[in-house]
Every structure is written in C-alpha cells, then in structure tokens.
Amino acid sequence: MANKIKVAELFAGVGGFRIGLEGWKGKSPLSDYKETVDSFYEVVWSNQWEPSTKTQHASAVYEERFGKEGHSNEDISTVDIKQIPDHDLLVGGFPCQDYSVATTLKNSKGLIGKKGVLWWSIVRILEEKRRSLNIFF
C-alpha cells in the first residue's frame, strides 16, 4: 500500500502497538494471523528503554521480533529529536507504574515519579517536530 501512515512508537515494550497497527508478519489478528492484512501503518522508528534494569529484556524481544533497524534502546529523554524520522502518528505504551491504582497513594509518584515524567518526552518530541516542520496550530 502506497502512502502509509508513518508511525513512531515510544515505550514500545515488546511491540504491542506495532502488532496492532501492522499485524503480525503481515497477517491480520482478526483472522487468527492466517490472512494477509493490508495495513495503513508503517512503524518507522521505535524506542524501548527500561530505566531501572541493566538487561533490557523488552528491547531485546522487540529487536528479535522486528529487527534492529529503526529501533532505539536509549533513554528517550536524551534522544536527539533529529534521530527520530518524521512521522504522521506518535504512539506510546505509556509506563503507568507512577499512576497505577495497584499501589498505595504513598508509593504513587504521579508526574514526579521516575516513569511519570516520561510523558514530557512525548511533549518535547511533538513540539520539536512541529517546529521543524513549520506546523502551527
């Protein structure tokens, strides 16, 4: 399909958004991955980095599934925006630990938690891409 919607995937985990958008190996989840899907989407860049671990298990699984090309395994808050290709849609499996009701209010850090601040990276990327493309709204 020509003119696909180009996607940047943040907090990619093991690729849930990508599978939902592109299918799995070109196959549709609606057909139990037996029929070919003609997806409107193409993930052009992804990022997965776990700040609290030495071994990056989720990123390793992502790379095994989809390859290393266009995949970043570095702290998103330090990624140079110029490394991220232009895209039409930004998605993210946003880390919820700092907002989750599965913890106590005492342990819930919200916007100041280690992962709670990551949403600012989404804002930074969108703002810088908007400026670089001279898009105003």
KAKA-V567242 format. One record per residue. RES is the residue in three letters. SS is DSSP state (A for helix, B for strand, O for the rest). OMEGA is omega in whole degrees, -180 to 180 (999 if undefined). Layout:
res:RES ss:SS omega:OMEGA
res:RES ss:SS omega:OMEGA
This chain:
res:MET ss:O omega:179
res:ALA ss:O omega:176
res:ASN ss:O omega:177
res:LYS ss:O omega:175
res:ILE ss:B omega:-178
res:LYS ss:B omega:-172
res:VAL ss:B omega:167
res:ALA ss:B omega:-174
res:GLU ss:B omega:179
res:LEU ss:B omega:180
res:PHE ss:O omega:-166
res:ALA ss:O omega:-177
res:GLY ss:O omega:179
res:VAL ss:O omega:172
res:GLY ss:O omega:-178
res:GLY ss:A omega:178
res:PHE ss:A omega:-177
res:ARG ss:A omega:179
res:ILE ss:A omega:179
res:GLY ss:A omega:-178
res:LEU ss:A omega:-175
res:GLU ss:A omega:-171
res:GLY ss:O omega:179
res:TRP ss:B omega:-178
res:LYS ss:O omega:177
res:GLY ss:O omega:-179
res:LYS ss:B omega:-176
res:SER ss:O omega:175
res:PRO ss:A omega:180
res:LEU ss:A omega:180
res:SER ss:A omega:-176
res:ASP ss:O omega:177
res:TYR ss:O omega:177
res:LYS ss:O omega:-178
res:GLU ss:O omega:179
res:THR ss:B omega:176
res:VAL ss:O omega:176
res:ASP ss:O omega:-173
res:SER ss:O omega:175
res:PHE ss:O omega:-171
res:TYR ss:B omega:174
res:GLU ss:B omega:177
res:VAL ss:B omega:-177
res:VAL ss:B omega:180
res:TRP ss:B omega:178
res:SER ss:B omega:178
res:ASN ss:B omega:173
res:GLN ss:O omega:178
res:TRP ss:O omega:-180
res:GLU ss:O omega:-174
res:PRO ss:O omega:-172
res:SER ss:O omega:-176
res:THR ss:O omega:175
res:LYS ss:O omega:-180
res:THR ss:O omega:-176
res:GLN ss:O omega:-175
res:HIS ss:A omega:-177
res:ALA ss:A omega:179
res:SER ss:A omega:178
res:ALA ss:A omega:178
res:VAL ss:A omega:179
res:TYR ss:A omega:-179
res:GLU ss:A omega:178
res:GLU ss:A omega:-179
res:ARG ss:A omega:-169
res:PHE ss:A omega:-179
res:GLY ss:O omega:-177
res:LYS ss:O omega:-177
res:GLU ss:O omega:179
res:GLY ss:O omega:-180
res:HIS ss:B omega:180
res:SER ss:B omega:176
res:ASN ss:O omega:178
res:GLU ss:O omega:-180
res:ASP ss:O omega:-176
res:ILE ss:A omega:-180
res:SER ss:A omega:179
res:THR ss:A omega:-178
res:VAL ss:O omega:175
res:ASP ss:O omega:-176
res:ILE ss:A omega:179
res:LYS ss:A omega:177
res:GLN ss:A omega:-177
res:ILE ss:O omega:180
res:PRO ss:O omega:174
res:ASP ss:O omega:-177
res:HIS ss:O omega:-180
res:ASP ss:O omega:-174
res:LEU ss:B omega:176
res:LEU ss:B omega:179
res:VAL ss:B omega:178
res:GLY ss:B omega:173
res:GLY ss:O omega:-168
res:PHE ss:O omega:179
res:PRO ss:O omega:-172
res:CYS ss:O omega:-172
res:GLN ss:O omega:-178
res:ASP ss:O omega:179
res:TYR ss:O omega:-170
res:SER ss:O omega:174
res:VAL ss:O omega:179
res:ALA ss:O omega:177
res:THR ss:O omega:179
res:THR ss:O omega:177
res:LEU ss:O omega:179
res:LYS ss:O omega:-178
res:ASN ss:O omega:180
res:SER ss:O omega:-175
res:LYS ss:O omega:179
res:GLY ss:A omega:-175
res:LEU ss:A omega:-179
res:ILE ss:A omega:180
res:GLY ss:O omega:-178
res:LYS ss:O omega:179
res:LYS ss:O omega:179
res:GLY ss:A omega:-179
res:VAL ss:A omega:-176
res:LEU ss:A omega:-179
res:TRP ss:A omega:176
res:TRP ss:A omega:177
res:SER ss:A omega:176
res:ILE ss:A omega:179
res:VAL ss:A omega:-178
res:ARG ss:A omega:-179
res:ILE ss:A omega:-179
res:LEU ss:A omega:180
res:GLU ss:A omega:-178
res:GLU ss:A omega:177
res:LYS ss:A omega:179
res:ARG ss:A omega:-180
res:ARG ss:A omega:-177
res:SER ss:A omega:179
res:LEU ss:O omega:-178
res:ASN ss:O omega:177
res:ILE ss:O omega:-179
res:PHE ss:O omega:175
res:PHE ss:O omega:999
